[in-house]
Amino acid sequence: MINGSDSTIFPPFRKSSDSIYIFMSDVCRSLNAEYERDVKVEGVPALRFLASKNLFTSGEEYAPNMCFCDGKKGTPPEKRVCLKSGALDLYNCLEVPVVITYPHFYRAATEYLNYVEGLHPQKGKHVTFSDIEPNTGITLQGAKRIQMNMFLTKISQLNVLKNVSQGLFPVLWLEEGVQLGEEYLSKFRRFAIMLSLFSVLKWLVPAAGLLLLCFTCYKCKTTVTRQRSNRVVVTYDNKAYVNRPETVDPK
């Protein structure tokens, strides 16, 4: 099933509680990304989403990934052969003996990591991420990082392979990154300032209206009280006088 965008734009008004889906054609599957933290890209606020921890989890540990285990089309799940966590076999997709992982076997099983010396998996360098402007859903910055590997098998008849131990051998590390240019980022910065002003005005305008209403009510009450105090009284002898409030002599 094709599920997800091409990773350049998503539906607007993203929240930290949301998940995003990206379809990766080079691995024939969708990628589920989850919110990690708020970040700023050249001063523009954004939400950082990381590839789900279960992306390369073995189908034996995470049932939804069972369909990516090795087996011909129609093979029952219980008869499929799954790799250990952290690796995805692409043979069913590309028909080539290639296994993909994160670079340096990040989030992969210890067996894979210990097969080769000198690997140092780091989250900041080896994870796939996307920084999304939440109001527009546009990707400000992102990186897709994968490592291509092949299983080595001992073959006594070949001098090159007769002394190797069986394991997953890293061949190539691929990284694709993108970041919006300064021209567009400057527009997003102005947009962020406008949103900040609007967030203040949405409370300031009703507060000002409430104060104006209170002031109007006060003035109306004062005017009515003054009119009542200064009303003209007509007597039976056709004489009129103004009824003013009595003043108190300070002496």
PyMOL commands that set and color helices and strands:
alter all, ss='L'
color gray80, all
select helices_A, chain A and resi 63-68+77-79+91-94+103-105+110-113+123-126+182-229
alter helices_A, ss='H'
color red, helices_A
select strands_A, chain A and resi 19-24+29-41+44-51+88-89+99-101+129-132+139-152+167-179+232-234+240-242
alter strands_A, ss='S'
color yellow, strands_A
deselect
rebuild
show_as cartoon
